[in-house]
Amino acid sequence: MELKYLQLLSKEYPNIESGASAIVNYNAIRSLPKGTEYFFSDLHGEYESFLHLLKSASGLIKNKIDKVFGKSITSQERENLAYLIYYPEKRMKELENSGGLTDEWQKITIYRLILVCESVSAKYTRSKVREKCPKDFLYILDELLNVTDDINKDFYYEEIISSIIETGISQHFIASVCNLIQAIAIDKLHIIGDIFDRGPRPDIIMDELMKRSDVDIQWGNHDISWMGACSGNKALIANVVRIAVSYNGFDVLEDGYGLNLRALSVFANEVYKDDPCTEFMPHLLDYNKYDSVEDTLTAKMHKAITIIQCKLEGQLIRKHPEYDMNDRNLLPKVDFESGTIEINGKTYKLKDNNFPTVNPENPLELTPQEDELMNILSASFRHSQRLNRHIKFLYSHGSMYKVCNNNILYHGCIPMTESGDFEYMNIDGINYSGKALLDRINEIAKEAYYGIYGSKSKETACDFMWYLWCGAKSPIYGKDKMAFFERYFTDDSELHKEIYNPYYKLSDNPEVCIKILHEFGVSEEHGHIINGHVPVKIKDGESPVKAGGKLYVIDGGISKAYRTKTGIAGYTLIYDSHSLQLAEHTAENYAPKVYIVEKMKERVNISDTDLGKELEERISDLKELLTAYRSGIIQES
């Protein structure tokens, strides 16, 4: 097998010179500083905020501009340059309309952009920068970024820049340099779950992520809900539609993914035509640009899909007693005649008692019209090409967790008992906990989507995706219950409470975090846990830095739905070769507060990273190949 591997390797490196050259190159790369990693969490469809954070590298591009030009140009000029880099076409259009897009402005601007680009790309290899360069300007940019003759540098710049302007390609070139700066600033992108729901356009976020070469995703419960819906779970299809409708999200459903909601609107308008559906009015955090629906009709659609979801979830609970969720099957506990429900031995008045589609003798049964509606919605999810491209990307670039450069990334929690042990979940007669539980869930999630249609294993996996969305032992949910029914139909705030898994208190303890690091094979000296899911209420004095710096919780409220709770508009965790930094964003996002939360004892080089270890293995393999060439075991080409 080793000889076969070396023979395959010889196809790529056919002689001693090519193998030796690669060894030299890999050793050179290992000596460079590590690239800058960016960590985001809980985007929840807020595409405008997220895209701005990417374009601005969460404020670090502006910091680079200040370092390069802090003593040579004014503060306003630096602001204008940053704005140009983030939005080049928009800024140049503004200047064109105001008469400011002169040859002199373009000449000065190109010169300044090249200096910023040099600063941002300084720690990367020339070949890596070339990879990110636009092909149209590869040669020009390579020349401008790598002038070594200081005596003639200004003259050389002047000649090239003048030629760019004279040939009429200056605006296209400026936009290309701005885009290159954006691309280089973020070397690796980590999304710690919950891309979907609440915000207006998660589909636009997914489009942007799919353009990037080095991105990974750790699934959140809202992502799992969409993945399960596309796998065929009707309860999750209803859930996805319900949440989108409740946040007035018709643009993402209809314009973004082409999902057919006409059947739902017709059904809801007929069944609830005399019902104001007051308790189901949508949250108006965003307004639709393409698919405007009246609030009164939205409320009817919201109620219709909510009742269907209650029925479908109840059916799943009955089908799977192993979920141990019978106490969550609340629709059959309603006294429809009196309009009350008994929960934990106490009777509560329902806020809404108009259930024209519910048969009190069999409350979980769908009416023929509801069944037909769900078949239409199921087909719509199954046939949406764009949605399924996005879901496949979630699978190919996502997982329950990732270990990367001494950091463990996961969205929710590692379920634990009150005593601090890893809590087990029984799946198919086997108890799983800790890392093994997350590994097993990875397998089930893939079976749900990619399994053989009609097979029992796919059906079971599909059902389990719903449990992951809201089950008490689900690592990506991490609460004792989802008080879905209680929030809709009762006024008692005690019933609305959802108790977090003990992990969330225990993980404040450094020893518990070290235990988790050990479970995933991560160094306790250099390791961190990076977490999302639970909004950090900075306005109430909470900190994203926990357990003495072993745990970072970076859900800071990028989603508008959470900003009043957190007091800010999200966090970015930034890990460069010198430090870990947190960027604390405002709703405007233009001037984040960036502060160091941990300074590295020594500058981190690529040799200290996972990539460095991979390169070390390649170097070892290539050395063996050179030995095989020199001994004659393999012939050079």
N, C-alpha and C positions, 0 to 999 in steps of 0.2 A: 504493500500500500504506500509506503514511504517513497519507493522508487517511482511508482505511478504518479504520485503527487509532484515529485521533482520533474518528471517528464512533462506534466501539464504546465508547471511553472516555467519550464524552458521555452514553451511557446511564446510567453510574454517577454522573457529575457533570453534570447537565443544564443548569447555568447558571454564570455567573461567580461568584456567591456561594458555591456548593457547591465549586467547584474551588479558589477562593482559601482557603476555610476548611480544605480538606484540606491545602493547602500549609503553612498556619500550623501545623496539627496535626503534620504530618510533621517540620517543622523543630523543633518542640518536643520530639518524641520523640527526634530525633537528638542533642539536647543532654543527654539523660539518661544516667546511668551504665549500662554494659552489664549485662545480667542474669547470674546466676551459672550457669556450666556445670559439670556433674558428669560425670566420666569413670570408668566401671567396666570391668573386664575379667575374663574367665574365671570366670563365675558358676557354671558347671557344676551347675546344678540346685539350688543351695543357697538355696532360696526364703526360708527363715526369716531367714537372715542378710541377704540382699539386701533383703527387704521392711523389715527394721529400719533398714537404712542409708538407704532412701528416706524412711521415716517420720521419722527423726531428722536428715535431711540430713547424714548422716555426722558428727554431733556439732555441727554449726554452729547448730542451733536452740538447743541448750543454751548455746552461747556467747552467743547473742543474749539469752537469759534472764539470764545472768550480767551482761551489760552493762546491761540495763534495771533489774534488781533487786539487783545485787551489794551495794548499801549499804543496802537497805531490808528485805529478808527473809533468813531464814537459808539456809544451804547446803542443808539437808534440804528446806526448802520449795521451793527452786529445783529440786532433784532430783524432788520430787513433781510439780511443774508440768510439767517435761519429760516425765515418764512419762505424765502425763495427755494431753499433746499427741500423743505417739506412739500411745497405746492408750486413747482416750477412753472407749469403751464398757466395756472391761475394768476400767479404774480406777474408773469410777462404780459399776459393779456391786460392786466390792470395798467401796467406801465405803457403799453402800446396805446391804450385809450387816453392816457393822460399826457402822452408825448414824451415820456421818460425813457423809452427804449431806444436810446441813441447808440451810435457806434462806440462812443467813449464809455458809456455805462457798460456795454457788453464786454469791452476789452478789460476794464477793471474787474468786472464780475468774474470773468473766466479765470483771470489770474488768481483772484481770491479763492475761487472754488477749487482750483488745483492745489493751493496751499492747504486748504481744509482736507481735501482728499488725501494728500500726502500724510497729514497728521493722523487721520482715521485709519489709514492702511499701513502705517509704519511697522506694525508687528507681524504683518502677514508676508508670506512669500510672494515673489513677483508672479509666480504661476497661479497662485490662488486669486490674486487681484485680477489677473488676466481672465480667469474663468468667469468672473462677475462683470467684466467690462462688456458693454454693448458691442456687438460684432462690427457695426458700421464705423466705430471710432476706436477700435482696438489698437491699431498702430499709433494713432495720434496720442491717445491717453497713455499708452506704454512709454512713448517718448517723453511726454510732459512730466510724468510721475517719476522718471528715472534719469533725470539730467544729473550727471556727476561732475561736470566741469563748472565749478563755481565762478570762474572768471567770465565765461561766455554765457552763463545761465540766463541772465536777463535778456541778452540779445536773442538767444535761442527762443525763449518764451515769446518775445515780441514778434519774431518772424512767424512762428506757428500761429499765434493768436490773430495776427493781422490777416493771415491767409484764411483762417476760419471765417472771419467776418467778411472778407472780400468775396468769398465763394458763396455767401448767402446761407450757410449751414449753422450759423451761430446759435440761433434759438434752439434748434434740435440738439446741438452739442451741449448747450447749457443744461437743458433738461436731462440729457444722458448723464452728465457729470453729477447732477443732483441725485438722480436715481442710483448711481454707483455709490455715492456716499451713504445713502440709506441702506443699500444692500450690504456694504462692508461693515457698517457699524454694529450689526447684530450677526454674530457668527453662528450661534445656535439658539433655537427658539423652543421653549418648553411651555406647553399649555396644560395647566393642572386642573383640567376638567371644567364642565358646564359651559360649553360653547352655546348651547341652545336655550330657548325659552325666555319669556318676559320681554326682552329687547326686540327691536323691530326687524332686524335682518341678519340672523345667524348665517344664512346662506352666503352673504357677501363676505363674512369672516372666513367661511370655509373656502371660498374661491381664492382669497388671499393666501391662506395657509397652503393651498395646493400649488401655488407658484413658487414656494420656498423649497430649497434643496435640503435643508437640515432642520426639520421640525419633528417633534414628537408630542403626543397627546396622552394624558392619563385620564381615562374616562371618568366623568362625573355621573351622578344619577340622572340628570337631565339628558345627557348624551345617551346613556343606556336606554332611556325611555324612547328616544327616536330610533335607536338601533333595533330595539325590540319591536317597535311599530313596523319598521321596514322588514323585520323578520316574519311578520304576520300575526303578532299578538294583538287581538282586537281591543283588549282593555287598554293597551298602551297607545293604540291608534286613537281611541277615544280620549285618552289623557293628553296626547300631543295636541289634538284639535281643541280640546277644552281650554288648555292653558293659553294657546295662541289666540283663541276667540276672546278669552277673558281679558287679555292685554291688547285687544283691538289689532291683532297681528294678522290681518287678512293679506297684507302685502307678501309676507313670507310664504303663506300657504298657497295663495293663488298665483301671484306674479312670480314669486321666487321658485316654487316647486310645481306649479301647475296642478295642484290638488283640487279636485272637484267638490266644491262646497254648495253647489246649487241644490242638490238633493237635501242637504241639511237645512238650508234656508227655507225651502218649500215645506218640508216636514214640520219644522218649528213654527212657521207662520200659521199652518193649519191647526196644529195641536194646541198651541198656546195663543191663539188669536185674541182671546178675551182675557188673557193673563198678562198683567204688566211686567211680571218677572222682575220685580223691584230688587230682589236680593242678588240678581245676576247681571246687573249693569256692569259694563266693562271698565277696567282701569285705563284711563286715557293718558298714559305717559308719553305716547307717540301717536301721531296721526298718519293714516295711510295716504300714500302718494298716488297709488294706482287703483286700489280696490276699496273705495269708501262705502261703508255700510252704516245705515242709521243705527243709533244706539239702541232703540227699542227692538229692532230686529236682531241685533247682536245679542241682546239680553235673552231673547227667546231661543236663539241658537245655542247660547251658553247653557241655558237650563236643559234643553233637550239632550245635549251631549253629556251633560253631568249625570242625568238620570240613567242614561245608557251605560255610562262608565260604572256607576254604582252597581248596576245589574251584572255587568261583565266581571267586575272584580269579585262580587259575591259568588259567581259561578266558579271562578278560579280557586277561591278559598275552600269551597266545598269539594272541588276536584282534588285538592292537595292538602289533606289533613296534616301532612308532614311539615307544612309551613307554620303550623301552630298559630293560626291567625283567625280562629273562629270568632274571637271577641271583636274583630274588625268588620265582621259581616253584619252591618247595622240596618240595612234596608228591611230585612225580614223582621226586625224588632220594632218597627213602627206600628203604632195603633192608628190606622188610617181613618178610622171613624172619629176618634177624639183629637187627632192631630198631635199626638204625643209620641215620645219614644222613651223606653226604659234602658238606662245605661248604668251599670254597676249598682243595681238595686234602687236607683232614683229615677223619677219620672220628670221629663223635660218637655216643655211646649215647643213645637216646631215653628220656626220663623216663616216657613212656607209649607202649606199642606195641600197644594193642588197637584195631584199626581194622576193625570188622566191616562197615562200609559202603563200604570202599575196595577197589576191584578193582585189584590190583597191575599188571594188564595195561593198565589205563586208569584211573589213579588220580583223574583230574579229572572223571570221569563221575558225575553224580548217580544214585543208585538211583531206581527209580520212586517209592518212598515219599518220598525227599528232594525229588524234583521236585514231587510233589503238595503236600508241606508248604510249599515256597517259593511255589507258586501260591496257596495259602490265605493265607500271610502277605502276599503282594503285593496280593491283593484287599483284605485288611484295611487295609493302609496307604492304598490308593487310595480306600477308602470311608469312612475316618474323617473326619467333617466337622470336628471340632474341630482335629485335627492339621493338616488342610489349610488351615483358617482361619489357624492360626499360621504355617504355611509361606508362605502368601500375604503375610502381614504381614512376614515376613523378606525377601521379595522387594520389597514396596512401600516398606519403610522401610530396606532394607539394600543393601549393595554391598561390593565388595572394599576400597574405601577411601573416605575423605571428606576434603575440604579445607574447613576451617571456621575462620574468624577467625585466620588465620595458623598453624593447626595442621594437620598431616597425621595422620590417624588410620588405622591398619591393624593387623590382628591379628598377622600373622606377620612377614614380611620382604619386602624388595625383593631378589630373588636376585642375588648378586654373585659374581664370580670372585675368586680369591686376589689378583689384581692390583688389585682395586677397581673393575673395570668392571661394568656391569650385565650379568648373565648372560641370554642369550637362550633362548627356548623356541620350537621350530618347531611351528607349528600350521597344518595344511593347506598346507604348503609355504612359509609366510611366517614369518620370524623376528621375534619380539616380545621386548621387554625393557623394564624400568622401568615408567613410567606406561602405555605402550601395551600391555604385557602384562596389567596389571590391568584395563584397559579392555576388552581382548578377552575376558578370562575373565568379566567381567560379562555380556557378550553370550551366551557359551556357557552360563552358568548359567541364564539366562532361557530360552534355547532348550530346555534340558533339561526344564524344568517346563512351559513354555507352548507349546512347539513342537507341530506337527501330529502327532497320534498315528499311529504307523506310518511316519513319514517317516524317511529315512536321516539327515537332519541332527539330528533329535531323538534318535535311537538313538546317534549318535556323541557328541552332547553329554552324554547320560546316562552313557555309558561314561566320558567324561572327568571327570565328577564324582568317580568313584572315584580317578582319578589325582590330583585335587586333594586328596583325603583323605590320600594317603600317598606321592605321587610325589616324587622327589628335587628336581625343579625347581619344585614347587608353592610359590607364595609364602605360602600359609597353612599349609604343613607345615614346609618349610625344613630338612629333614634328609636325609641321604644314603639312608636306608632307614627303614622301619618294621619293627623286629625282632619282628614279631607271632608268627611261627612259632617263632623261636628261644627267645623267653621262655616259651612254653608247653611246648616239648618238649626243650629242652637246659638243662644246668646251667652251661654255660660263660659266665661274665659278659662275656668279650670279645665273644662273639657277640651279646650283648644291647645293646652300645653302638650309639648312633645319633649320627652326627657332624653337627653343625649346619652350615648353609651359612656360608661366610665372612662373610656380612653381620653375623653376631652378634658377631664379633670386630672387624671393620672399623668397625662403627657406634659403637664407643667413641671413635673419632677424630672431632673436630668437623668436620674438612674433608670427611669422607665424608658426614656428616649434612647439611652445607651442599650437597654435590653432589645429595643426594636432595631437599632443599628446592627447589633450582633445577629439578630434573626435573619437579616438580609445580607450579612457578610460585609458590612461596612465598618471602616475604622472608626472607633469611638473618639480618637484624638482629633481627626480631621472631618468627621462625618456630620451631616445635618439631615433633618427631615424637613421637607418643603410640602406644605399642606394648603388646601383651599377649603371650600364648602361652608365654613362658619364665618360670617362677616365679623370683622374686628371693629368693635365700636370705640374708635379712638376718641370720640367726643365724650365717652363715659370713662375715659382713662385707661382703656385696654391698650395693650401693646401687641404688635405682630411678632415680636421677638420673645420667645418663651423658653423655659427650661435652660436658662443660662446661655442662650444662643444655640442650643441644639435643635430647636424647632422654630420654623418660620411659618406663620399662617398668613397667607398673602391675599385673602379675600377682603378687599378694602372698599368694595362698593362701586366697581365700574358700572354695574347695572343701576339705572335710575331708580329701580324698585327698592334698592338698599341704601341709597345715599343718605336718606334722612336718619337711618339707623347708625351708619358709620361716621357720618360727619365729613367724609372726604369722597373722592371719586375714583378710588382704586389704588392699588400698589403695583409697582414693578420691582421684583428682586433682580439685581444685576450682579453677576459674578465675573469679574475680570481678573487679570493676573495679579493685581495688587490687593483686592478687597472684595467683600460682599457689601453691596449698597442697596438701600431701599429708596425708591422714588415714590413720593407721596403726592398723589395727583388731586388737583382741584377740578371742579366741573368744567372749567375752561380748558384745562390740560396744557396751557401754554407755558406755565412757569412752575413745574413741580419742585417740591422740596426734596432734595437728594442728600442723603447722609449715610456715612459709613457705619455699618453695624458690626463688621469684623474685618480687621486688617490682617492680611497674611504675614506670617513671620518672615517668609522669604517670597520673592516673586515666583509665581507658579508658572512653570514652563510646560510645554506640551509633553515633555518627558514624564511629568507628574500626573498626567491625565489618562483616561481610558484610551484615547487615540495614541498617546505615547506608548502604552503597553502593546497596542496593536502593531505599531511601527516596529517596536523591538522584536516582536514575533516574526514580522516580515524580514527584518534584517537577519535574524537567526536562520530563517528558511533560505534566504538568498546566499548566506555563507555556506550552507550545506550544498546548494546548487553549484557554487563555485568550486567546492571540493570535488563534486561529482564530475565537473568539466575537466578539472586538472588531473584527476585520476583516470579519466577515460571511460568512466561508467556511462556517462551521457556525452554524446558528440555535440560540439558547437555547430551552429549554423552560420 
